[in-house]
Amino acid sequence: MLYYDIIQDIEPERLLYLAITESILEEFFTE
């Protein structure tokens, strides 16, 4: 995960949300 080092101190809910957002963005960019 790209931003793990930056957001490792943020609450898990935000971490999950960011992971989902990153996955969605990856789908757009690989298409």
N, C-alpha and C positions, 0 to 999 in steps of 0.2 A: 504493500500500500504506500502510495507516494507521500501522503501527509502524516504518516504515523508519528514520526519524530516531532512534528510540530504540534499535533493535537493529542498526544498520548496522555496529557493531563486533563483533557476535557471529558465530560460525562459520557458513558457508553451510548446513550441514546443519540447524541450528536455524532459519535463515531460511526454508529450504524447508518445514520442518515447520510453521512458523507460517503461511506462505502457504497451505498446504493446509488447516490448521485454520480460517483465516479464510474460505476459500472454502466450507467445510462450514457454518460458522455463517451465512454469507450465504444459503445455500440454505434453511436453516431459517427465517430471519427473513423472507425474501421469500415464503415459503409461508404 
